[in-house]
């Protein structure tokens, strides 16, 4: 079976880092929807409208077919953007619903395109309208609706999240500057190495987006360090494109390795901080329950936590043990009390 190539300088998420560390998770900003390729095939299937338009006799027919293809193509572009937004929404733990329902508008435009392309001058417009409505319904069934609710926004400071969005936008600009600068060298391995660092940096971006409180800890990484990396990349690209200095290349790769290691260490530390906060909340809740007297006796088993080797005889003996402990009378005690009462 064919396998995708991956190595030390592979930019593919899920491969090991340059320092041999654990595989990188796929950043939410690079998540892909499984239906994203369908938009391309829908546009290709609508291409006969464009190819046969210039063979029509009447200008109105040429205009309707070209317009129909344009509406369908524009609808597929909107749908593709909506699928990308939905993939990023699903990949994030905390996310707002898309501000514009792109898939909905894409379906409407695709339906209008089908109706306009199927319209014939002098014929009833009802048939073209039915075809357009059917196409819009099929679009909705194929791609689904847009996300309509915010996810994980309970207790999240929207002002802080807006600050995070602005900082990450600037950080993405720094990464884009690094990528554009390294392309001037014409070295594919260096481009792949920079792409791998970009994946590591975007992993930190996602962590900060999910926990906006951690922005204060990551601000230097998202601003000062990335800006310095961009400036260093620009100077290295200008030098390496002219001299092909091997020592300069080794120094630059060492810089990327150090940045990648530090970015991953910060992302892991922030992730561990979330785990620590969860453990603290659980501990505080248990202490409060204990002070309220809601403490389960150690000898009383929880439902669903019975031993795996427990038999039916053990279950039948449980009332007898409960009666012996004073919690619940067993069957023999109940029968003896009933006989004494009857003897009286």
C-alpha positions as CSV (number, residue, x, y, z in Angstrom):
1,X,0.0,0.0,0.0
2,X,1.3,3.5,-0.9
3,X,2.3,5.6,2.1
4,X,2.8,9.4,2.3
5,X,6.4,10.5,2.6
6,X,7.3,11.9,5.9
7,X,10.7,12.6,7.5
8,X,12.7,15.0,9.6
9,X,11.7,18.0,7.5
10,X,8.3,16.9,6.5
11,X,5.6,19.7,6.9
12,X,2.9,17.1,7.3
13,X,0.9,17.4,10.6
14,X,1.0,14.2,12.6
15,X,4.7,13.5,11.7
16,X,7.4,13.9,14.3
17,X,9.1,17.2,14.9
18,X,12.6,18.0,13.8
19,X,13.9,17.2,17.3
20,X,12.3,13.7,17.3
21,X,9.5,14.8,19.6
22,X,5.9,13.5,19.6
23,X,3.7,13.9,16.5
24,X,2.1,17.3,16.1
25,X,-1.7,17.7,16.2
26,X,-3.4,19.2,13.2
27,X,-4.1,22.9,13.9
28,X,-7.7,24.0,13.8
29,X,-6.8,26.6,11.2
30,X,-5.6,23.9,8.8
31,X,-8.5,21.5,9.4
32,X,-10.3,20.3,6.2
33,X,-13.9,19.4,5.8
34,X,-14.5,16.0,4.2
35,X,-17.0,17.4,1.8
36,X,-14.8,20.3,0.6
37,X,-13.9,18.5,-2.7
38,X,-17.5,18.2,-3.7
39,X,-17.7,21.9,-4.6
40,X,-15.1,21.4,-7.3
41,X,-17.1,18.5,-8.9
42,X,-20.3,20.5,-8.9
43,X,-18.6,23.3,-10.7
44,X,-17.2,20.9,-13.3
45,X,-20.6,19.4,-13.8
46,X,-22.0,22.8,-14.5
47,X,-19.3,23.6,-17.1
48,X,-21.5,22.5,-20.1
49,X,-23.6,25.6,-19.6
50,X,-20.5,27.7,-20.3
51,X,-19.2,25.6,-23.1
52,X,-22.4,25.5,-25.1
53,X,-23.5,29.1,-24.4
54,X,-21.6,30.5,-27.4
55,X,-23.4,28.1,-29.8
56,X,-26.8,29.4,-29.0
57,X,-28.5,31.6,-31.5
58,X,-30.4,34.2,-29.4
59,X,-28.4,36.5,-27.2
60,X,-30.8,35.9,-24.3
61,X,-29.9,32.3,-24.3
62,X,-26.2,33.0,-24.3
63,X,-26.7,35.4,-21.4
64,X,-28.8,32.9,-19.3
65,X,-26.4,30.1,-19.7
66,X,-23.3,32.2,-18.9
67,X,-25.2,33.7,-16.0
68,X,-26.3,30.3,-14.7
69,X,-22.8,29.0,-14.7
70,X,-21.5,32.1,-13.0
71,X,-24.1,31.8,-10.2
72,X,-23.4,28.1,-9.7
73,X,-19.6,28.7,-9.6
74,X,-20.0,31.6,-7.1
75,X,-22.3,29.5,-5.0
76,X,-19.7,26.8,-4.9
77,X,-17.1,29.3,-3.8
78,X,-19.3,30.4,-0.9
79,X,-20.1,26.8,0.0
80,X,-16.4,25.9,0.1
81,X,-15.7,28.9,2.4
82,X,-18.6,27.7,4.6
83,X,-17.2,24.2,4.8
84,X,-13.8,25.6,5.7
85,X,-15.4,27.7,8.5
86,X,-17.3,24.7,9.7
87,X,-14.2,22.5,9.8
88,X,-12.4,25.1,11.9
89,X,-15.5,25.4,14.1
90,X,-15.6,21.6,14.7
91,X,-11.9,21.5,15.4
92,X,-12.0,24.1,18.1
93,X,-13.2,23.6,21.7
94,X,-14.3,27.2,22.0
95,X,-15.7,28.8,18.8
96,X,-18.3,31.3,17.7
97,X,-20.8,30.5,15.0
98,X,-19.9,31.9,11.6
99,X,-21.1,35.5,11.2
100,X,-22.3,34.8,7.6
101,X,-24.1,31.6,6.7
102,X,-22.0,30.9,3.6
103,X,-23.4,27.5,2.9
104,X,-26.9,28.8,3.0
105,X,-26.1,31.6,0.6
106,X,-24.1,29.3,-1.6
107,X,-27.1,26.9,-1.9
108,X,-29.4,29.8,-2.8
109,X,-27.0,31.0,-5.5
110,X,-26.6,27.5,-6.8
111,X,-30.3,27.1,-7.0
112,X,-30.7,30.4,-8.8
113,X,-27.9,29.4,-11.2
114,X,-29.7,26.2,-12.1
115,X,-33.0,28.1,-12.6
116,X,-31.3,30.7,-14.8
117,X,-29.4,28.2,-16.8
118,X,-32.5,26.1,-17.4
119,X,-34.7,29.0,-18.4
120,X,-35.8,29.2,-22.1
121,X,-37.3,32.3,-23.6
122,X,-40.9,31.8,-24.4
123,X,-41.3,28.8,-22.1
124,X,-43.0,28.8,-18.7
125,X,-40.7,29.9,-15.9
126,X,-42.3,27.5,-13.4
127,X,-40.3,24.6,-14.7
128,X,-37.0,26.4,-14.3
129,X,-38.1,27.5,-10.8
130,X,-38.8,23.9,-9.8
131,X,-35.4,22.8,-11.0
132,X,-33.7,25.6,-9.1
133,X,-35.6,24.8,-5.9
134,X,-34.7,21.1,-6.3
135,X,-31.1,22.0,-6.7
136,X,-31.1,24.2,-3.6
137,X,-32.7,21.4,-1.6
138,X,-30.1,18.9,-2.9
139,X,-27.3,21.3,-2.0
140,X,-28.6,21.5,1.6
141,X,-28.9,17.7,1.8
142,X,-25.3,17.3,0.4
143,X,-23.5,19.9,2.5
144,X,-25.7,20.4,5.5
145,X,-26.5,23.6,7.4
146,X,-24.2,26.1,8.8
147,X,-23.3,26.1,12.6
148,X,-26.0,28.2,14.3
149,X,-24.8,28.2,17.9
150,X,-21.7,29.3,19.7
151,X,-19.7,26.4,21.2
152,X,-18.0,26.4,24.6
153,X,-18.6,30.2,25.2
154,X,-20.1,29.8,28.7
155,X,-18.0,31.9,31.0
156,X,-15.7,33.2,28.3
157,X,-14.8,36.9,28.2
158,X,-15.7,38.1,24.7
159,X,-13.5,41.1,25.1
160,X,-10.5,39.0,25.9
161,X,-11.3,36.7,23.1
162,X,-11.4,39.6,20.7
163,X,-7.9,40.6,21.9
164,X,-6.7,37.0,21.3
165,X,-8.2,37.2,17.7
166,X,-6.3,40.4,17.0
167,X,-3.0,39.1,18.4
168,X,-3.3,35.8,16.4
169,X,-4.1,37.8,13.2
170,X,-0.9,39.6,13.6
171,X,1.0,36.4,14.4
172,X,-0.4,34.8,11.2
173,X,0.9,37.8,9.3
174,X,4.4,37.1,10.7
175,X,4.2,33.5,9.7
176,X,3.1,34.5,6.2
177,X,6.1,36.9,6.0
178,X,8.4,34.0,7.1
179,X,7.0,31.8,4.4
180,X,7.2,34.4,1.7
181,X,10.8,35.2,2.6
182,X,12.0,31.6,2.6
183,X,10.5,31.0,-0.9
184,X,13.0,33.4,-2.3
185,X,15.8,30.9,-1.6
186,X,14.3,28.3,-3.9
187,X,15.2,25.5,-1.5
188,X,12.4,23.0,-1.0
189,X,13.8,21.5,2.1
190,X,14.0,24.9,3.8
191,X,10.4,25.6,2.8
192,X,9.3,22.3,4.3
193,X,11.3,23.1,7.5
194,X,9.5,26.5,7.8
195,X,6.1,24.8,7.1
196,X,6.8,22.4,10.0
197,X,7.6,25.3,12.3
198,X,4.4,27.0,11.1
199,X,2.4,24.0,12.1
200,X,4.0,24.1,15.6
201,X,3.2,27.8,16.0
202,X,-0.4,27.3,14.9
203,X,-0.7,24.6,17.6
204,X,0.1,27.3,20.1
205,X,-2.4,29.6,18.4
206,X,-5.2,27.1,18.9
207,X,-4.3,26.6,22.5
208,X,-4.5,30.3,23.2
209,X,-7.7,30.6,21.3
210,X,-9.3,27.8,23.5
211,X,-8.0,29.5,26.7
212,X,-7.9,33.3,26.2
213,X,-6.6,33.7,29.8
214,X,-3.3,32.3,28.6
215,X,-2.7,35.2,26.3
216,X,-0.5,37.0,28.8
217,X,1.8,34.0,29.0
218,X,2.0,33.6,25.2
219,X,2.1,37.2,24.1
220,X,5.9,37.4,23.7
221,X,5.8,34.2,21.6
222,X,3.0,35.5,19.4
223,X,4.5,38.9,18.9
224,X,8.2,39.6,19.7
225,X,9.6,36.1,18.9
226,X,7.6,35.7,15.7
227,X,8.5,39.2,14.6
228,X,12.2,38.4,15.2
229,X,11.9,35.1,13.4
230,X,10.4,37.0,10.4
231,X,13.2,39.6,10.3
232,X,15.9,36.9,10.7
233,X,14.3,34.9,7.9
234,X,14.3,37.9,5.6
235,X,18.0,38.6,6.2
236,X,18.9,34.9,5.8
237,X,16.9,34.6,2.6
238,X,18.7,37.6,1.1
239,X,22.1,36.2,2.1
240,X,21.5,32.6,1.2
241,X,20.0,33.4,-2.2
242,X,23.3,35.1,-3.2
243,X,26.0,33.0,-1.4
244,X,24.5,29.6,-0.6
245,X,26.5,29.8,2.7
246,X,26.2,26.4,4.4
247,X,27.1,27.7,7.8
248,X,24.4,30.4,7.6
249,X,21.9,27.7,6.6
250,X,22.9,25.5,9.6
251,X,22.5,28.5,12.0
252,X,19.1,29.3,10.6
253,X,17.9,25.7,10.9
254,X,19.2,25.7,14.5
255,X,17.2,28.8,15.2
256,X,14.0,27.2,13.8
257,X,14.7,24.1,16.0
258,X,15.0,26.2,19.1
259,X,11.9,28.2,18.3
260,X,9.9,25.1,17.6
261,X,11.1,23.4,20.8
262,X,10.1,26.5,22.9
263,X,6.7,26.9,21.2
264,X,5.9,23.3,21.8
265,X,7.0,23.5,25.4
266,X,4.8,26.5,26.0
267,X,1.8,24.8,24.3
268,X,2.3,21.7,26.5
269,X,2.7,23.8,29.6
270,X,-0.6,25.7,28.9
271,X,-2.3,22.3,28.3
272,X,-1.0,21.0,31.6
273,X,-2.3,24.2,33.2
274,X,-5.8,23.3,32.0
275,X,-5.4,19.8,33.6
276,X,-4.2,21.4,36.8
277,X,-7.2,23.7,36.9
278,X,-9.5,20.8,36.3
279,X,-8.0,18.8,39.2
280,X,-8.3,21.8,41.5
281,X,-12.0,22.2,40.7
282,X,-12.6,18.5,41.3
283,X,-10.8,18.6,44.6
284,X,-12.7,21.7,45.8
285,X,-16.0,20.1,44.8
286,X,-15.2,16.9,46.7
287,X,-14.2,18.9,49.8
288,X,-17.5,20.8,49.7
289,X,-19.4,17.6,49.4
290,X,-17.5,16.1,52.3
291,X,-18.4,19.2,54.5
292,X,-22.0,18.8,53.6
293,X,-21.9,15.2,54.8
294,X,-22.3,13.7,51.3
295,X,-19.6,11.1,51.7
296,X,-20.1,7.6,50.4
297,X,-19.1,4.9,52.9
298,X,-16.0,2.9,51.8
299,X,-17.8,-0.4,52.2
300,X,-20.8,0.6,50.1
301,X,-20.1,-0.1,46.4
302,X,-21.2,2.2,43.7
303,X,-23.6,1.1,41.0
304,X,-21.7,-0.1,38.0
305,X,-18.6,-0.7,40.0
306,X,-19.4,-4.2,41.2
307,X,-16.5,-6.7,40.9
308,X,-16.4,-8.4,37.5
309,X,-16.3,-11.8,39.3
310,X,-19.5,-11.3,41.2
311,X,-22.1,-14.1,40.9
312,X,-25.8,-14.3,41.4
313,X,-25.2,-15.9,44.9
314,X,-23.2,-12.8,45.9
315,X,-26.0,-10.5,44.8
316,X,-28.5,-12.5,46.8
317,X,-26.3,-12.3,49.9
318,X,-26.1,-8.5,49.8
319,X,-29.3,-8.0,51.8
320,X,-28.0,-10.3,54.5
321,X,-24.7,-8.4,54.8
322,X,-26.6,-5.2,54.9
323,X,-28.8,-6.5,57.8
324,X,-25.7,-7.6,59.7
325,X,-24.2,-4.1,59.4
326,X,-27.4,-2.5,60.7
327,X,-28.2,-0.7,57.5
328,X,-31.0,-2.9,56.3
329,X,-32.7,-6.0,57.9
330,X,-32.0,-9.3,56.2
331,X,-34.7,-11.8,55.1
332,X,-34.3,-14.0,58.2
333,X,-34.8,-11.1,60.6
334,X,-37.9,-10.0,58.8
335,X,-39.4,-13.5,58.9
336,X,-38.6,-13.9,62.6
337,X,-40.3,-10.6,63.5
338,X,-43.4,-11.6,61.5
339,X,-43.6,-14.9,63.4
340,X,-43.3,-13.3,66.8
341,X,-46.0,-10.8,65.9
342,X,-48.3,-13.6,64.7
343,X,-47.7,-15.6,67.9
344,X,-48.9,-12.7,70.0
